[in-house]
């Protein structure tokens, strides 16, 4: 039986007798024949027994339109501030990205210049090595020719003496 009764009914004062409706009042609402002194909700100036609010309804009431309209200008200004902050952050990030991209391009150009310089240095070193090898060959050739001349001179001297 308790599952059929609502929670709020147990908080209201219990009424003795039945609650059968039989008559219609001047306003057109039914009245209770067993308890005529109980005020009706439809009659003016009469409060009806009020059921307590549920948690969902109280949450909805807390988030109601009245607060929304009162705080609209505050929320609007806070949203505008947040939006401007987000735009500032976006602009700063874009600026940082552009600076990084510029730094990368400059670094790339610097690397290309350094590679070109290293390549020229390598070419110069190779040319110097080649020149050194040619010089060594020339010196050896000259030494060989000098030895040949010496030998020829010795041969001629020996042949003259004979």
Secondary structure, 3 states (H helix, E strand, C coil): CCCCCCHHHHHCCCCCCCCCEEEECCCCCEEECCCCCCCCCCCCCCCCCCCCCCHHHHHHHHCCHHHHHHCHHHHHHHHHHHHHHHHHHHHHHHHHHHHHHHHHHHHHHHHHHHHHHHHHHHHHHHHHHHHHHHHHHHHHHHHHHHHHHHHHHHHHHHHHHC
